[in-house]
Amino acid sequence: MGHFLDAVPFSGIIRIRDMMYGVKDPFRLDQGDVSFDAPETVKAAMHSAIDDNHSHYVQTTGIPRLIELLVAKMRTVNGIPVGEPDEVMVTTGGIHALFIVCQSLLEPGDEVIVPDPEWPPSMGNIKAARAVPVPCRLHETLGWRYDLAELESTITPRTRAIYINSPHNPTGGVLTRQDVEAIANLCRDRKLWLISDEAYEDVLFDGAEHVSAASLPGMYERTISLFTFSKSYAMTGLRLGYVAARDDGLRERMKKALFYTASNVSSVVQYGGIGALEGSQANIAAFRRELEGRRDLFYAGIKAYAAGVFSGAPPKGAFYAFLRIDPAWRPQRQPASGSLSWAMTEFLISRGRIGCVPGADFGANGEGYIRFCFARDRAELTGALESMRAIFATEEHGRTRMISRGSESEPVPLSHVTSTVYADGFARDEV
């Protein structure tokens, strides 16, 4: 048995996502899934692929037309000097791209510097390669960016790579061009690899700029760039990503990891990717404008209904609200872990049907925070905010809480309410 996998944790996001499917009329602000539908060009291309019987094996690294379009996109949009089509591989989503990179690049005991807080699969994939993730703090006071001197001090003789994710999940922080240039200089000077996760490259607000590290002078040779169709084209469930790397030896390993985990990415989904890239790109800007509107709606609601509980500036990228929890807030029943962020998560789900993710799941520096996804439609966001208003108003001002009795609800004195923790780990009120 692969005992080393015992040390690779499942993300709490998975536990919450699976549990939320059992909540009646939930507000799904827990998972990073947009409410938009994929563009018509994507759906039409997939329909045509099925009608044309494109249901057979295709090239392991990707259908040539899709690779051709990806090379052109990275050259023109990202400024990455991709040379030959062989430098690009199609993957089953961004998480699969990160998996094959870690399996191909890292040796047991290698260290990879990762942001803290960070998307849990980045650390999990490093551990699955028997390497060691080394957290480096992102600072809220710096707009969830690094203290670059602190980042440099984290490098040791065992450091193999620096992993960056900008725009960032979960905080929405965006590295500036100066940040990326400084990190690139560190990698050149220390002969390190740079893994650049650019899943949210098109989700930027307030004039923020996305900089692909591989576009900087001399950096394509030591940068591995990861991308996905999930966010830009609302194709989260279709699982389509891609990765670019110049190093021949690394790519040969990556091809093996790709073949032995997927043989080839779904042929029909790849044709959907072709449709996305050949069609109008207007959806990207339209999605971004609507996401900015939803961001502003959500933060206005937080200010109106939960300002005494949550705080934090709106993000410059991605589509998450990573909010600080007032340290004075306490639930009726504290979870065994003693985690404030888990206590708040359990409270919001059990009392308000509001999906969310505890900051502790993103690393030690995330404790005391909570993540909401504001990419859901406006009605769902408004419903979640109204639910939040109700439960926090009851907590702060009332001596009663609305407890369901069959099909009706009536106020019950708090002294008559007990909270029981069930097998799923969440507390529910009983009278």
BELBEL-V380426 format. One record per helix or strand of 3 or more residues. SS is the DSSP state (2 for helix, 1 for strand). FROM is the first residue (numbers start at 0). LEN is the number of residues. Records with the same first field share a line. If there is no record, write none. Layout:
# BELBEL-V380426
SS->FROM-LEN + FROM-LEN
This chain:
# BELBEL-V380426
2->2-5 + 11-9 + 39-12 + 63-15 + 84-3 + 93-12 + 119-9 + 139-3 + 147-6 + 176-14 + 212-3 + 219-3 + 235-3 + 247-15 + 266-12 + 281-24 + 339-13 + 358-4 + 363-3 + 377-20 + 413-3
1->87-4 + 110-6 + 131-8 + 158-7 + 192-5 + 222-6 + 240-4 + 319-6 + 368-5 + 399-6 + 407-6 + 417-4 + 426-4
